[in-house]
């Protein structure tokens, strides 16, 4: 029955037993307008505790966790689009020069510090809390389910999937003695990994709890990865160093070209070791005409000397880093570092060094800067162009091959104030020519200075001489320390194992029931139920029924019952 509406008609939306919080007498005493206002459905007012509980339930839902995981992946995109201060500080500086208008905007959004930005850290922490809130209650429920018995056999198995029947063979006994036959079925199910419960007329079995276990392992391992990555970011560090053949790098803060420590790294307690670059061997393609000059292999032959140990020979390849004293040393880049010597008019050496030149193309056409602040009448700056295999075209000189076949160094010479006495840091790869006068090079009467290895030429204005002594290679190393690297690998393996288990292990319930028939015998009923999609469920029921009847036919059922009755209980857990 329905209540009467204001017009006297039955209201199908309000049944007779509907309770709206006030008596009918009180409702009848009110006017139509008052009743219309009071009949509006209103929820209870939420206080601070209720709002916090609501927010926590929303945050710890699996849907929110998946959304945050997707959002974290999207938030990481800027880290791959623009250089990061933690990994490429020189790239950030160059980006600022190339994009003076866009740089302040991106910098205010912390795009160059993506992985330590406020917005990325917020998503990271919310995902961490969401996963914990999802996993803890599910773990509790799963532990309770593992300790509980399989559900009792339903009254009507015919409603279940894969329902089938088999007549009992003569060896199974009569309708008053079904225990041996049921015990044989229970033993078969237990052997197949089911947890079983035996009753007077049926067997209940369940398997597939490892599916939920794998799901929980997946989520717990994902939390472990988040924790490990966070700890590793705080206690790890990375740095870059360019090392020329014949020179060594000592793992101290002052020896790095750039250094990016974690928040909790003590820069005075770095691992003590030394790496000396003996030789950098590069193999180029020379047979395939379509790939002439392409690098095939890079091998850095090094000798390492850790604290308290003798020097040992090692190799570093592009995908084979050197592991030493808790750090990984990666080979990132290479090039040439011409050894240049400058002498004053008296023949005294005022500068000598192997200067790394930055490659500009695949054939290692390279540009470098030499600065001579002292020892001459004027401060001297030179911009050098190095060609490993010099060739000439209408556009000018270029390198035709990356290996040293016809090496030539071309120098443009400038004199004046290098700006080194102003206390402002200057890049060793740049030369500010605003306060310098060009003495030689293009657009001058002197022309450029060209040097082959072993040659010496006069500097303009009688300033002295410059010579190219040798052309060794340099290697760019990235030194990376992450104390949680092994934990990340461990949790990653758990993530993969848990995911595969949750995907490929079916969750099933299986039942066997003995039903007496009219002729005084009995019939066995078999059925199953799957939690989720299980296309092999019906085949599993049929297979179990066939194996059960076959066991009874061969007399193995009685033997299995005899052995099992000696065991401590009717329930077996696999």
C-alpha positions as CSV (number, residue, x, y, z in Angstrom):
1,X,0.0,0.0,0.0
2,X,1.1,3.6,-0.6
3,X,0.5,6.8,1.4
4,X,-2.0,9.4,0.3
5,X,-0.5,12.4,-1.4
6,X,-1.6,15.9,-0.7
7,X,-4.3,15.6,-3.3
8,X,-5.7,12.5,-1.7
9,X,-4.2,10.1,-4.2
10,X,-2.0,7.2,-3.4
11,X,1.7,8.1,-3.7
12,X,3.6,5.1,-5.2
13,X,6.9,6.6,-4.1
14,X,5.9,6.4,-0.4
15,X,4.8,3.0,0.8
16,X,2.6,2.6,3.9
17,X,5.5,1.6,6.1
18,X,7.6,4.6,5.1
19,X,8.8,6.5,8.2
20,X,9.8,10.1,7.6
21,X,10.5,11.0,11.3
22,X,7.2,12.6,12.2
23,X,3.7,11.3,13.0
24,X,0.8,11.5,10.6
25,X,-1.1,13.6,13.0
26,X,1.6,16.2,13.1
27,X,1.7,16.1,9.3
28,X,-2.0,16.7,9.0
29,X,-1.9,19.8,11.2
30,X,0.6,21.5,8.9
31,X,-0.3,23.5,5.9
32,X,0.4,22.3,2.4
33,X,3.4,24.7,2.0
34,X,4.8,23.6,5.4
35,X,4.4,19.9,4.5
36,X,6.1,20.5,1.1
37,X,9.1,22.2,2.8
38,X,9.4,19.5,5.4
39,X,9.1,16.6,3.0
40,X,12.4,17.4,1.3
41,X,15.0,14.8,2.0
42,X,18.0,16.2,3.9
43,X,21.1,14.3,5.1
44,X,22.7,14.7,8.5
45,X,25.1,17.5,9.1
46,X,28.7,16.5,8.9
47,X,31.1,17.6,11.5
48,X,34.9,17.7,11.3
49,X,35.3,14.1,12.2
50,X,32.7,12.9,9.7
51,X,34.3,15.0,6.9
52,X,37.7,13.5,7.7
53,X,36.2,10.0,7.7
54,X,34.6,10.7,4.3
55,X,37.9,12.1,2.9
56,X,39.8,9.0,4.2
57,X,37.4,6.6,2.6
58,X,37.6,8.4,-0.7
59,X,41.4,8.5,-0.6
60,X,41.8,4.8,0.3
61,X,39.5,3.5,-2.4
62,X,41.2,1.5,-5.2
63,X,39.8,3.9,-7.8
64,X,41.6,6.8,-6.2
65,X,44.8,4.8,-6.0
66,X,44.7,4.0,-9.7
67,X,43.9,7.7,-10.5
68,X,46.8,8.9,-8.4
69,X,49.2,6.4,-10.1
70,X,48.1,7.6,-13.5
71,X,48.5,11.2,-12.3
72,X,52.0,10.5,-11.0
73,X,53.0,9.2,-14.5
74,X,51.5,12.3,-16.1
75,X,53.3,14.6,-13.6
76,X,56.6,13.0,-14.4
77,X,56.4,14.0,-18.1
78,X,58.0,17.5,-17.6
79,X,61.0,15.7,-16.2
80,X,61.7,14.2,-19.6
81,X,60.8,17.3,-21.7
82,X,63.1,19.8,-20.0
83,X,66.6,19.3,-18.4
84,X,66.6,18.8,-14.6
85,X,69.0,20.5,-12.2
86,X,69.7,17.2,-10.4
87,X,70.9,15.4,-13.5
88,X,71.8,18.1,-16.1
89,X,72.6,21.4,-14.5
90,X,74.5,22.5,-17.7
91,X,71.5,21.7,-19.7
92,X,69.3,24.0,-17.5
93,X,71.8,26.8,-17.9
94,X,71.8,26.3,-21.7
95,X,67.9,26.2,-21.7
96,X,67.9,29.5,-19.9
97,X,70.1,31.0,-22.6
98,X,68.1,29.6,-25.5
99,X,64.7,30.4,-24.0
100,X,65.0,33.6,-21.9
101,X,61.2,34.3,-21.9
102,X,60.0,30.8,-21.2
103,X,62.5,29.9,-18.6
104,X,61.2,32.1,-15.8
105,X,57.7,30.7,-16.3
106,X,58.8,27.1,-16.2
107,X,61.2,27.8,-13.3
108,X,58.3,29.3,-11.2
109,X,56.4,26.0,-11.9
110,X,59.4,24.0,-10.7
111,X,59.6,22.3,-14.1
112,X,63.4,22.0,-13.8
113,X,63.0,20.3,-10.4
114,X,60.2,18.1,-11.3
115,X,60.8,15.2,-9.0
116,X,61.3,17.3,-5.9
117,X,58.6,19.9,-6.7
118,X,55.7,20.5,-4.4
119,X,53.1,19.2,-6.8
120,X,55.0,16.0,-7.6
121,X,55.8,15.3,-3.9
122,X,52.1,15.9,-3.0
123,X,50.9,13.3,-5.6
124,X,53.6,10.9,-4.4
125,X,52.6,11.2,-0.7
126,X,48.9,10.9,-1.5
127,X,49.5,7.8,-3.6
128,X,51.6,6.4,-0.7
129,X,48.8,7.0,1.8
130,X,46.1,5.7,-0.6
131,X,47.9,2.4,-1.1
132,X,48.4,1.9,2.6
133,X,44.8,2.6,3.2
134,X,43.8,0.1,0.5
135,X,46.2,-2.7,1.6
136,X,45.7,-2.7,5.4
137,X,42.0,-3.6,5.6
138,X,42.3,-6.0,2.7
139,X,45.2,-7.8,4.4
140,X,43.2,-8.1,7.6
141,X,40.2,-9.6,5.7
142,X,42.5,-11.9,3.7
143,X,44.1,-13.3,6.9
144,X,40.6,-13.9,8.4
145,X,39.6,-15.7,5.2
146,X,42.7,-17.9,5.2
147,X,41.8,-19.1,8.7
148,X,38.1,-19.8,7.9
149,X,36.7,-23.0,6.5
150,X,35.3,-23.4,3.0
151,X,31.6,-22.6,2.8
152,X,29.0,-25.3,3.3
153,X,27.6,-27.2,0.3
154,X,24.6,-25.5,-1.2
155,X,21.3,-27.3,-1.1
156,X,20.9,-27.2,-4.9
157,X,24.1,-27.8,-6.8
158,X,22.2,-27.8,-10.0
159,X,22.2,-24.0,-9.9
160,X,26.0,-23.9,-10.0
161,X,28.4,-23.8,-13.0
162,X,29.6,-27.0,-14.5
163,X,26.9,-29.1,-12.6
164,X,27.2,-32.8,-13.5
165,X,26.2,-36.1,-12.0
166,X,27.7,-39.6,-12.0
167,X,26.1,-42.9,-10.8
168,X,28.0,-44.5,-7.9
169,X,29.9,-47.6,-8.9
170,X,29.5,-50.8,-6.9
171,X,32.8,-50.3,-5.1
172,X,31.5,-47.0,-3.6
173,X,29.1,-48.8,-1.1
174,X,25.4,-48.2,-0.6
175,X,23.4,-45.1,0.3
176,X,24.0,-45.7,4.0
177,X,27.8,-45.8,3.8
178,X,29.0,-42.9,1.7
179,X,32.0,-42.0,3.9
180,X,34.6,-43.9,1.9
181,X,33.5,-42.4,-1.4
182,X,33.4,-38.9,0.0
183,X,36.8,-39.3,1.6
184,X,38.2,-40.4,-1.8
185,X,36.8,-37.3,-3.4
186,X,38.2,-35.1,-0.5
187,X,41.6,-36.7,-1.0
188,X,41.6,-35.9,-4.7
189,X,40.6,-32.3,-4.1
190,X,43.3,-31.9,-1.4
191,X,45.9,-33.3,-3.7
192,X,44.9,-30.7,-6.3
193,X,45.5,-27.9,-3.8
194,X,42.0,-27.3,-2.4
195,X,41.2,-26.7,1.2
196,X,38.5,-29.2,2.1
197,X,35.8,-29.8,4.7
198,X,34.1,-33.2,4.9
199,X,30.5,-33.5,6.1
200,X,28.1,-36.5,6.3
201,X,26.9,-36.2,2.8
202,X,29.2,-33.8,0.9
203,X,32.7,-32.3,0.5
204,X,33.2,-28.6,0.3
205,X,36.5,-27.4,-1.2
206,X,38.1,-24.0,-2.0
207,X,41.3,-22.9,-3.7
208,X,42.9,-19.8,-5.2
209,X,43.7,-17.8,-2.1
210,X,47.1,-17.2,-3.6
211,X,45.3,-15.0,-6.1
212,X,44.4,-12.5,-3.4
213,X,47.8,-13.1,-1.8
214,X,49.5,-12.1,-5.0
215,X,47.3,-9.1,-5.3
216,X,48.3,-7.9,-1.8
217,X,52.0,-8.7,-2.5
218,X,51.8,-6.6,-5.6
219,X,50.4,-3.6,-3.7
220,X,52.7,-4.0,-0.7
221,X,55.7,-4.3,-3.0
222,X,54.5,-1.1,-4.8
223,X,54.6,0.7,-1.5
224,X,58.0,-0.8,-0.9
225,X,59.2,0.7,-4.2
226,X,57.8,4.1,-3.3
227,X,59.5,4.0,0.1
228,X,62.8,2.8,-1.3
229,X,62.9,5.4,-4.0
230,X,62.1,8.1,-1.5
231,X,64.9,6.9,0.9
232,X,67.3,6.5,-2.0
233,X,66.6,10.1,-3.2
234,X,67.5,11.4,0.3
235,X,70.7,9.3,0.9
236,X,71.9,8.9,-2.7
237,X,74.0,11.3,-4.9
238,X,75.1,11.6,-8.5
239,X,77.9,13.5,-10.1
240,X,79.7,14.0,-13.4
241,X,83.4,14.2,-14.3
242,X,85.3,14.5,-17.5
243,X,88.6,12.4,-17.4
244,X,91.3,12.6,-20.0
245,X,93.4,9.6,-21.0
246,X,96.3,9.3,-18.6
247,X,94.5,11.3,-15.8
248,X,92.7,10.1,-12.7
249,X,89.6,11.0,-10.8
250,X,89.5,10.8,-7.0
251,X,86.0,10.5,-5.4
252,X,86.0,13.8,-3.4
253,X,83.6,16.7,-3.7
254,X,86.1,19.1,-5.2
255,X,87.0,16.6,-8.0
256,X,83.5,16.6,-9.5
257,X,82.6,18.9,-12.5
258,X,79.0,18.8,-11.1
259,X,77.6,17.1,-8.0
260,X,74.0,16.6,-6.9
261,X,73.7,15.2,-3.4
262,X,70.5,14.0,-1.7
263,X,69.1,15.9,1.3
264,X,70.8,13.6,3.9
265,X,74.1,13.1,2.2
266,X,77.2,14.1,4.1
267,X,79.5,15.4,1.4
268,X,82.6,14.9,3.6
269,X,82.0,11.1,3.9
270,X,82.1,10.0,0.3
271,X,83.6,6.6,-0.5
272,X,87.3,6.9,-1.0
273,X,88.6,5.5,-4.3
274,X,90.5,6.6,-7.4
275,X,89.8,5.9,-11.1
276,X,92.5,6.4,-13.7
277,X,91.6,6.4,-17.4
278,X,94.3,4.4,-19.1
279,X,92.8,4.3,-22.6
280,X,89.4,4.9,-24.3
281,X,89.1,2.5,-27.3
282,X,86.4,3.3,-29.8
283,X,85.5,1.1,-32.8
284,X,83.9,2.6,-35.8
285,X,82.0,1.0,-38.8
286,X,84.2,1.0,-41.9
287,X,82.7,-1.7,-44.1
288,X,79.0,-0.8,-44.4
289,X,78.8,2.2,-46.8
290,X,75.5,3.3,-45.4
291,X,76.9,3.5,-41.8
292,X,80.5,4.7,-42.3
293,X,81.8,6.3,-39.1
294,X,79.0,5.0,-36.8
295,X,80.4,3.9,-33.5
296,X,80.2,0.2,-32.8
297,X,81.8,-0.1,-29.4
298,X,83.2,2.1,-26.6
299,X,85.6,0.6,-24.0
300,X,87.2,2.6,-21.2
301,X,90.2,0.8,-19.9
302,X,90.6,2.0,-16.3
303,X,92.6,1.1,-13.2
304,X,90.9,1.5,-9.8
305,X,92.4,2.0,-6.4
306,X,90.0,1.8,-3.5
307,X,91.1,2.7,0.0
308,X,93.3,0.0,1.5
309,X,93.5,-2.0,-1.7
310,X,95.9,-2.4,-4.5
311,X,95.2,-1.1,-8.0
312,X,93.2,-3.3,-10.3
313,X,92.4,-3.2,-14.0
314,X,88.8,-2.8,-15.0
315,X,86.6,-1.9,-18.0
316,X,83.6,0.4,-18.4
317,X,81.3,0.1,-21.3
318,X,78.1,2.0,-22.2
319,X,75.8,-0.6,-20.8
320,X,78.3,-2.1,-18.4
321,X,79.0,0.3,-15.5
322,X,81.8,-0.2,-13.0
323,X,80.7,-1.1,-9.5
324,X,83.1,0.2,-6.9
325,X,82.7,0.9,-3.2
326,X,78.9,1.2,-3.4
327,X,78.8,3.5,-6.4
328,X,78.1,2.8,-10.1
329,X,80.3,4.5,-12.7
330,X,78.7,4.9,-16.1
331,X,80.3,5.9,-19.4
332,X,78.2,8.7,-20.9
333,X,80.2,10.4,-23.6
334,X,83.6,10.9,-25.2
335,X,85.5,13.2,-27.4
336,X,89.0,14.7,-27.9
337,X,91.1,16.8,-25.5
338,X,94.0,18.3,-27.5
339,X,97.1,19.0,-25.4
340,X,98.0,22.6,-26.0
341,X,101.1,24.4,-24.7
342,X,101.6,28.2,-24.8
343,X,105.0,29.8,-24.3
344,X,106.0,33.4,-23.8
345,X,108.5,35.1,-26.1
346,X,111.3,33.9,-23.8
347,X,110.3,30.3,-24.4
348,X,108.9,29.7,-20.9
349,X,105.7,27.6,-20.6
350,X,102.8,29.7,-19.3
351,X,100.0,27.2,-20.1
352,X,99.9,23.5,-20.8
353,X,96.8,21.3,-20.5
354,X,94.7,18.7,-22.2
355,X,91.5,20.7,-22.9
356,X,88.3,18.8,-23.6
357,X,86.6,19.9,-26.8
358,X,82.8,19.5,-27.1
359,X,81.7,17.4,-30.1
360,X,79.3,19.1,-32.5
361,X,78.3,16.3,-34.8
362,X,78.7,12.5,-35.3
363,X,82.1,13.0,-36.9
364,X,83.3,14.7,-33.7
365,X,83.9,18.2,-35.2
366,X,84.6,19.8,-31.8
367,X,84.8,23.2,-30.2
368,X,86.9,24.2,-27.2
369,X,88.1,27.3,-25.3
370,X,91.7,27.9,-24.1
371,X,92.2,30.7,-21.5
372,X,95.7,32.0,-20.6
373,X,95.2,34.6,-17.8
374,X,98.9,34.9,-16.7
375,X,102.4,34.9,-18.1
376,X,101.9,37.0,-21.2
377,X,101.8,40.7,-21.8
378,X,98.0,40.4,-22.2
379,X,95.4,37.9,-21.1
380,X,94.8,35.5,-24.0
381,X,91.7,33.6,-25.1
382,X,91.4,31.2,-27.9
383,X,88.4,29.5,-29.5
384,X,89.5,26.2,-31.1
385,X,87.9,24.1,-33.8
386,X,89.2,20.5,-33.9
387,X,88.7,18.2,-36.9
388,X,89.7,14.5,-36.4
389,X,89.8,14.0,-40.1
390,X,89.9,17.4,-41.8
391,X,88.1,17.9,-45.1
392,X,87.2,21.1,-47.0
393,X,84.1,22.3,-48.8
394,X,82.8,25.6,-50.1
395,X,81.2,26.1,-46.7
396,X,84.6,25.7,-44.9
397,X,86.4,23.0,-43.0
398,X,84.6,19.9,-41.5
399,X,85.4,16.5,-40.2
400,X,84.8,13.6,-42.6
401,X,85.4,10.7,-40.1
402,X,85.4,10.6,-36.2
403,X,88.7,8.8,-35.8
404,X,92.2,10.5,-36.0
405,X,93.2,10.2,-39.6
406,X,94.1,13.8,-40.5
407,X,93.7,15.8,-37.3
408,X,93.9,19.6,-37.5
409,X,93.3,22.3,-34.8
410,X,92.2,25.7,-35.9
411,X,92.5,28.6,-33.4
412,X,91.0,32.1,-33.3
413,X,93.0,34.2,-30.9
414,X,91.7,37.1,-28.7
415,X,93.5,39.4,-26.3
416,X,92.2,41.6,-23.5
417,X,90.2,41.1,-20.3
418,X,89.0,37.5,-19.8
419,X,86.8,38.7,-16.8
420,X,88.4,36.1,-14.5
421,X,89.3,38.8,-11.9
422,X,85.7,39.9,-11.2
423,X,84.8,37.0,-8.9
424,X,82.0,35.9,-11.2
425,X,82.0,32.2,-12.2
426,X,82.8,31.6,-15.8
427,X,82.2,28.5,-17.9
428,X,85.3,26.8,-19.1
429,X,83.5,26.0,-22.4
430,X,82.6,29.6,-23.2
431,X,84.6,32.7,-24.0
432,X,83.0,36.2,-23.6
433,X,84.6,38.3,-26.4
434,X,82.9,41.6,-25.4
435,X,86.0,42.9,-23.8
436,X,88.5,41.1,-26.1
437,X,90.1,42.1,-29.3
438,X,90.4,39.4,-32.0
439,X,94.0,39.1,-33.2
440,X,93.7,36.1,-35.6
441,X,91.0,34.1,-37.3
442,X,88.3,34.7,-39.8
443,X,87.7,38.4,-40.7
444,X,91.3,39.4,-39.7
445,X,94.4,40.1,-41.6
446,X,96.3,37.4,-39.7
447,X,94.0,34.5,-40.5
448,X,93.5,31.5,-38.3
449,X,96.2,29.4,-36.7
450,X,96.3,25.8,-37.9
451,X,98.1,23.1,-36.1
452,X,98.7,19.4,-36.7
453,X,99.9,17.2,-33.8
454,X,103.5,18.1,-33.0
455,X,103.5,21.5,-34.7
456,X,104.2,25.0,-33.2
457,X,103.2,28.4,-34.5
458,X,103.8,32.0,-33.5
459,X,101.1,33.9,-31.7
460,X,100.1,37.3,-33.2
461,X,101.8,40.5,-32.0
462,X,104.8,38.6,-30.8
463,X,103.0,37.3,-27.7
464,X,104.8,33.9,-27.9
465,X,104.1,30.5,-29.4
466,X,101.3,27.9,-29.3
467,X,101.8,24.2,-30.0
468,X,99.6,21.1,-30.3
469,X,101.5,18.4,-28.5
470,X,99.1,15.4,-28.6
471,X,95.4,14.5,-29.0
472,X,94.2,12.2,-26.3
473,X,90.6,11.2,-25.8
474,X,88.4,12.1,-22.9
475,X,85.6,10.1,-21.3
476,X,82.6,11.6,-19.5
477,X,81.7,9.5,-16.4
478,X,78.5,9.6,-14.3
479,X,79.0,8.5,-10.8
480,X,75.8,7.3,-9.1
481,X,75.3,6.1,-5.5
482,X,71.9,4.7,-4.5
483,X,71.8,2.7,-1.2
484,X,68.3,1.4,-1.9
485,X,69.1,0.0,-5.4
486,X,68.9,-3.6,-4.2
487,X,65.7,-3.0,-2.4
488,X,64.1,-1.5,-5.5
489,X,65.1,-4.6,-7.5
490,X,63.7,-6.9,-4.7
491,X,60.4,-5.1,-4.6
492,X,60.2,-4.9,-8.4
493,X,60.5,-8.7,-8.6
494,X,57.8,-9.0,-6.0
495,X,55.6,-6.7,-8.0
496,X,56.0,-8.8,-11.1
497,X,55.5,-12.1,-9.2
498,X,52.4,-10.8,-7.4
499,X,50.9,-9.4,-10.6
500,X,51.4,-12.7,-12.5
501,X,49.9,-14.7,-9.5
502,X,46.9,-12.5,-9.3
503,X,46.3,-12.7,-13.1
504,X,46.7,-16.4,-13.7
505,X,45.6,-18.2,-10.5
506,X,41.8,-18.9,-10.5
507,X,39.7,-18.6,-7.4
508,X,37.3,-21.6,-7.2
509,X,35.0,-23.4,-5.0
510,X,34.2,-27.1,-5.7
511,X,31.5,-29.4,-4.2
512,X,30.9,-33.1,-4.1
513,X,27.5,-34.3,-2.8
514,X,26.2,-37.9,-2.4
515,X,22.4,-38.1,-3.1
516,X,20.5,-41.4,-2.6
517,X,18.4,-42.5,-5.5
518,X,15.0,-44.4,-5.6
519,X,16.7,-47.7,-6.3
520,X,18.6,-47.8,-3.0
521,X,21.9,-46.7,-4.6
522,X,23.4,-43.2,-4.7
523,X,24.3,-40.6,-7.2
524,X,27.2,-38.1,-6.9
525,X,26.6,-34.5,-7.8
526,X,29.5,-32.2,-8.8
527,X,29.5,-28.4,-9.2
528,X,31.8,-25.4,-8.8
529,X,31.7,-21.6,-8.5
530,X,34.3,-19.1,-9.6
531,X,35.1,-15.7,-8.3
532,X,35.6,-13.8,-11.5
533,X,36.1,-15.1,-15.0
534,X,37.2,-18.7,-15.1
535,X,36.8,-20.3,-18.6
536,X,38.2,-23.6,-17.4
537,X,35.7,-24.0,-14.6
538,X,33.3,-26.5,-16.3
539,X,36.2,-28.5,-17.6
540,X,37.7,-28.7,-14.1
541,X,34.4,-30.0,-12.7
542,X,34.1,-32.7,-15.4
543,X,37.7,-33.7,-14.8
544,X,37.2,-34.0,-11.1
545,X,34.1,-36.1,-11.6
546,X,35.9,-38.5,-14.0
547,X,38.9,-38.9,-11.7
548,X,36.7,-39.5,-8.7
549,X,34.6,-42.3,-10.3
550,X,37.8,-43.8,-11.7
551,X,39.3,-43.9,-8.2
552,X,36.3,-45.6,-6.9
553,X,36.2,-48.1,-9.8
554,X,39.8,-49.1,-9.2
555,X,39.3,-49.6,-5.4
556,X,41.7,-46.7,-4.6
557,X,38.9,-44.9,-2.8
558,X,38.9,-47.4,0.1
559,X,42.6,-47.3,0.4
560,X,42.7,-43.5,0.5
561,X,40.0,-43.6,3.2
562,X,42.0,-46.0,5.3
563,X,45.1,-43.8,5.1
564,X,43.3,-40.6,5.8
565,X,41.4,-41.7,8.9
566,X,44.8,-41.9,10.6
567,X,45.4,-38.2,10.1
568,X,44.6,-35.8,12.9
569,X,41.6,-34.0,11.4
570,X,39.0,-33.9,8.6
571,X,40.4,-30.6,7.2
572,X,43.5,-30.3,5.0
573,X,45.1,-27.0,4.1
574,X,47.4,-26.8,1.1
